[in-house]
Amino acid sequence: MGNRAVITTAPYKASNVGIYVHWNGGRASVEGFLQAAKALEYRSPAHDRSYALAGLAGLIWSYLGTDGLYVGIDRCDHLDTLGDNGVYLIGDDWQIVDRQNFAYEEEVDPAKTAEITATILAKVKAAADVTQGVAA
């Protein structure tokens, strides 16, 4: 049981690399992850897919936890693309451009999206402060 989703780049192909999230796969969460990546000026998914997805996976990992049970990366045909929230397809500007294979209704919650974005950005800033030797 979870609130699963796969995030990949548009257009969808089974051979695309995707990020699997076991929890927080609703639209409000996914939009929060994407907004954080955009705010941090990560490379565009449309122009540098491998770096974009790697960075996004890292942000999601830092938000959900690091025990290895929340985030996975693989080809979409090896991920659960048919469950819960299905597959979110992202485009140029860190936007959701399509959604496929979903069982759950859209979860639109701007406050939740903003909280997730803010939490991720605070974690990234705290980590940067530590690596730069700045006391928090």
Rosetta silent file (secondary structure, phi, psi, omega in degrees, C-alpha in Angstrom):
SEQUENCE: MGNRAVITTAPYKASNVGIYVHWNGGRASVEGFLQAAKALEYRSPAHDRSYALAGLAGLIWSYLGTDGLYVGIDRCDHLDTLGDNGVYLIGDDWQIVDRQNFAYEEEVDPAKTAEITATILAKVKAAADVTQGVAA
SCORE:     score description
SCORE:     0.000 S_00000001
   1 L     0.000  139.772  179.336    0.000    0.000    0.000 S_00000001
   2 L  -166.754 -161.890  174.376    1.242    3.438   -0.825 S_00000001
   3 L  -134.566   61.428 -166.249    0.476    6.601   -2.734 S_00000001
   4 L   -75.694  156.552  171.943    2.686    5.672   -5.656 S_00000001
   5 E  -161.177  161.637  170.301    3.631    7.450   -8.841 S_00000001
   6 E  -120.639  137.248  177.795    6.282    7.440  -11.526 S_00000001
   7 E  -116.632  126.884  177.994    7.755   10.698  -12.807 S_00000001
   8 E  -146.978  177.839 -178.854    9.403   10.758  -16.220 S_00000001
   9 E   -91.563  151.209  174.958    9.923   13.057  -19.154 S_00000001
  10 L   -84.626  147.573   -3.384    7.536   13.600  -22.035 S_00000001
  11 L   -78.847  155.837 -178.365    6.904   11.991  -24.398 S_00000001
  12 L   -72.113  133.051  169.053    6.273    8.714  -22.611 S_00000001
  13 L  -139.709  146.049  178.230    8.172    5.640  -23.734 S_00000001
  14 L   -60.178  -25.323 -179.532    8.528    2.394  -21.793 S_00000001
  15 L   -85.543   -4.544  175.773   12.290    2.802  -22.162 S_00000001
  16 L   -59.026  147.746  168.293   12.299    6.239  -20.447 S_00000001
  17 E   -77.638  136.260  179.920   14.099    6.485  -17.148 S_00000001
  18 E  -130.275  158.959  174.172   11.583    7.167  -14.417 S_00000001
  19 E  -107.529  122.513  178.262   11.580    8.063  -10.742 S_00000001
  20 E   -97.100  128.760  172.380    9.317    5.870   -8.632 S_00000001
  21 E  -117.972  128.756 -178.802    7.896    7.333   -5.421 S_00000001
  22 L   -82.340  -33.750  176.938    6.115    4.994   -3.044 S_00000001
  23 L  -120.153  160.294  176.986    4.653    7.803   -0.931 S_00000001
  24 L    61.005   43.930  178.652    3.669   11.354   -1.859 S_00000001
  25 L   -94.595    4.551  177.291    2.733   10.505   -5.434 S_00000001
  26 L   -73.693  161.980 -176.481   -0.220   12.898   -5.591 S_00000001
  27 H   -57.790  -41.012 -178.720   -0.122   15.941   -7.819 S_00000001
  28 H   -58.951  -40.261  178.879    0.338   18.384   -4.913 S_00000001
  29 H   -71.308  -47.319 -178.502    3.516   16.576   -3.852 S_00000001
  30 H   -60.484  -41.346  177.227    4.879   16.092   -7.365 S_00000001
  31 H   -63.241  -37.334  176.198    4.316   19.781   -8.116 S_00000001
  32 H   -61.682  -42.895  178.131    6.190   20.654   -4.907 S_00000001
  33 H   -61.903  -44.419 -177.974    9.148   18.516   -6.009 S_00000001
  34 H   -67.378  -40.426  178.987    9.140   20.134   -9.453 S_00000001
  35 H   -63.528  -36.365  177.522    8.838   23.678   -8.086 S_00000001
  36 H   -65.275  -44.567  178.706   11.863   23.064   -5.847 S_00000001
  37 H   -60.382  -41.029  178.965   13.910   21.815   -8.816 S_00000001
  38 H   -66.480  -44.575 -179.908   12.896   24.884  -10.806 S_00000001
  39 H   -61.791  -32.682  179.228   13.682   27.266   -7.927 S_00000001
  40 L   -83.971    0.490  178.409   17.127   25.681   -7.609 S_00000001
  41 L    58.665   40.738  174.069   17.612   26.172  -11.356 S_00000001
  42 L   -65.520  155.468 -179.907   18.280   22.505  -12.025 S_00000001
  43 L   -57.495  143.987 -176.514   18.874   21.603  -15.633 S_00000001
  44 L   -65.575  136.658  176.636   15.716   21.377  -17.725 S_00000001
  45 L   -61.239  -27.682 -178.718   14.205   17.912  -18.192 S_00000001
  46 L   -77.381  -25.839 -174.249   13.709   18.686  -21.874 S_00000001
  47 L  -107.227  -23.830 -179.537   17.339   19.620  -22.486 S_00000001
  48 L  -147.985   70.446 -172.085   19.342   17.459  -20.078 S_00000001
  49 H   -53.914  -44.162 -174.924   17.124   14.592  -19.022 S_00000001
  50 H   -65.756  -45.569  178.441   19.753   12.578  -17.133 S_00000001
  51 H   -67.951  -39.470 -179.916   20.928   15.444  -14.906 S_00000001
  52 H   -60.864  -49.025 -178.332   17.374   16.705  -14.429 S_00000001
  53 H   -68.881  -36.107  177.094   16.036   13.341  -13.261 S_00000001
  54 H   -63.427  -45.019  178.544   19.069   12.680  -11.060 S_00000001
  55 H   -64.545  -42.748  179.099   18.664   16.045   -9.353 S_00000001
  56 H   -63.061  -42.466  178.232   14.923   15.589   -8.953 S_00000001
  57 H   -60.421  -39.766  177.836   15.416   12.125   -7.451 S_00000001
  58 H   -63.212  -41.253  178.295   17.857   13.627   -4.942 S_00000001
  59 H   -63.964  -43.946 -179.759   15.355   16.300   -3.912 S_00000001
  60 H   -64.629  -43.587  178.268   12.604   13.736   -3.484 S_00000001
  61 H   -56.906  -46.254 -177.796   14.952   11.454   -1.535 S_00000001
  62 H   -66.486  -31.593  179.591   15.873   14.275    0.839 S_00000001
  63 H   -75.853  -45.178 -172.987   12.222   15.129    1.407 S_00000001
  64 H   -82.902  -27.050 -177.842   10.865   11.595    1.908 S_00000001
  65 L   129.245  162.266 -171.504   13.698   10.024    3.832 S_00000001
  66 L  -118.799   28.454  179.338   16.857    8.126    3.226 S_00000001
  67 L   -89.370    3.861  175.217   16.085    4.604    4.379 S_00000001
  68 L    85.048    4.985 -175.866   15.864    3.362    0.794 S_00000001
  69 L  -106.063    4.738 -171.392   12.167    2.524    0.844 S_00000001
  70 L  -114.797  -29.128 -171.405   10.680    5.588   -0.778 S_00000001
  71 E  -132.199  136.160  174.690   12.401    6.379   -4.080 S_00000001
  72 E  -136.465  157.178  178.318   13.578    4.234   -6.981 S_00000001
  73 E  -132.181  130.835  178.203   15.058    4.884  -10.406 S_00000001
  74 E  -169.888  179.750  171.677   14.784    2.555  -13.390 S_00000001
  75 E   -66.938  146.401 -177.417   13.352    2.254  -16.863 S_00000001
  76 H   -58.773  -32.889 -179.873    9.611    2.847  -16.814 S_00000001
  77 H   -72.579   -3.114  174.635    8.908   -0.681  -18.021 S_00000001
  78 H  -109.404    2.819 -178.605   10.513   -1.929  -14.785 S_00000001
  79 L  -111.459  164.339  178.780    8.519    0.403  -12.504 S_00000001
  80 L   -80.870   86.268 -178.012    4.918    0.319  -11.258 S_00000001
  81 L   -90.691    2.109 -176.172    3.418    2.622  -13.864 S_00000001
  82 L  -110.565    0.411 -173.589   -0.121    1.298  -13.396 S_00000001
  83 L  -104.868  154.866  170.650   -0.772    1.991   -9.715 S_00000001
  84 L    47.807  -97.991 -175.166   -2.313    4.759   -7.672 S_00000001
  85 L   -94.015   -1.643  176.082   -1.262    8.047   -9.314 S_00000001
  86 L    69.224 -139.366 -174.411    0.152    6.519  -12.489 S_00000001
  87 E  -119.232  126.759  172.195    2.798    8.343  -14.492 S_00000001
  88 E   -97.603  128.883  176.657    3.451   12.075  -14.489 S_00000001
  89 E  -103.027  126.544 -177.733    5.118   13.361  -17.642 S_00000001
  90 E  -110.121  151.014 -177.301    7.192   16.487  -17.170 S_00000001
  91 L  -119.708 -161.124 -170.824    8.278   18.988  -19.776 S_00000001
  92 L   -44.975  -52.470 -167.589   10.633   21.863  -20.419 S_00000001
  93 L  -105.451   38.423  178.860    9.968   24.153  -17.494 S_00000001
  94 L    59.191   38.820  178.934    9.511   21.588  -14.709 S_00000001
  95 L  -113.240  147.461  171.735    5.790   21.403  -15.445 S_00000001
  96 E   -75.598  122.284 -178.448    3.492   18.404  -15.523 S_00000001
  97 E  -107.699  -13.974  178.453    2.392   18.140  -19.147 S_00000001
  98 E  -166.759  165.264  178.679    0.423   14.879  -18.983 S_00000001
  99 E  -146.113  135.068 -176.675   -0.615   12.061  -16.679 S_00000001
 100 E  -132.635  156.096  169.537   -1.284    8.431  -17.608 S_00000001
 101 L    58.434   39.727 -175.743   -2.490    5.177  -16.039 S_00000001
 102 L  -103.653  146.528  176.643   -3.866    6.689  -12.839 S_00000001
 103 L  -104.913  -27.391 -176.917   -6.474    5.288  -10.469 S_00000001
 104 L   -91.681  150.278  174.654   -6.580    8.229   -8.034 S_00000001
 105 L   -70.785  162.213  176.885   -8.190   11.604   -8.692 S_00000001
 106 L   -60.763  138.309  175.643   -6.056   14.720   -8.973 S_00000001
 107 L  -108.352   98.829  179.214   -4.851   16.064   -5.645 S_00000001
 108 L  -104.368  115.008 -177.366   -4.758   19.837   -6.006 S_00000001
 109 L  -150.701   86.816 -176.547   -3.600   21.492   -2.796 S_00000001
 110 H   -55.326  -35.243  179.512   -1.561   24.688   -3.275 S_00000001
 111 H   -65.790  -42.499  177.976   -0.756   24.932    0.453 S_00000001
 112 H   -64.578  -43.153  177.921    0.682   21.398    0.497 S_00000001
 113 H   -58.576  -47.006 -179.581    2.661   22.100   -2.675 S_00000001
 114 H   -63.126  -39.642  179.770    4.100   25.284   -1.157 S_00000001
 115 H   -65.356  -42.193  179.473    4.995   23.483    2.109 S_00000001
 116 H   -65.249  -45.675  178.044    6.817   20.705    0.261 S_00000001
 117 H   -58.115  -48.884 -178.796    8.700   23.200   -1.903 S_00000001
 118 H   -62.627  -41.054  179.691    9.704   25.269    1.144 S_00000001
 119 H   -63.078  -45.629  179.660   10.790   22.198    3.119 S_00000001
 120 H   -62.783  -46.195 -179.643   12.990   20.943    0.287 S_00000001
 121 H   -62.059  -37.899  177.476   14.560   24.365   -0.269 S_00000001
 122 H   -65.902  -40.117  178.471   15.285   24.690    3.467 S_00000001
 123 H   -65.237  -40.976  178.778   16.930   21.244    3.522 S_00000001
 124 H   -64.859  -42.729  178.884   19.075   22.106    0.506 S_00000001
 125 H   -63.678  -42.856  179.364   20.112   25.411    2.105 S_00000001
 126 H   -61.948  -42.086  178.539   20.956   23.674    5.400 S_00000001
 127 H   -65.426  -39.796  177.940   23.062   21.100    3.585 S_00000001
 128 H   -65.288  -39.753  178.161   24.863   23.837    1.631 S_00000001
 129 H   -61.767  -40.624  179.807   25.529   25.748    4.867 S_00000001
 130 H   -65.884  -45.205 -177.799   27.075   22.636    6.435 S_00000001
 131 H   -70.403  -24.590  177.754   29.309   21.934    3.457 S_00000001
 132 L   -92.358    1.075  177.466   30.394   25.560    3.341 S_00000001
 133 L    76.881   21.055  179.962   31.111   25.587    7.069 S_00000001
 134 L   -91.335  129.571  177.430   28.388   28.091    7.946 S_00000001
 135 L   -71.028  136.239 -179.815   26.811   27.626   11.358 S_00000001
 136 L   -78.147    0.000    0.000   23.061   27.184   11.143 S_00000001
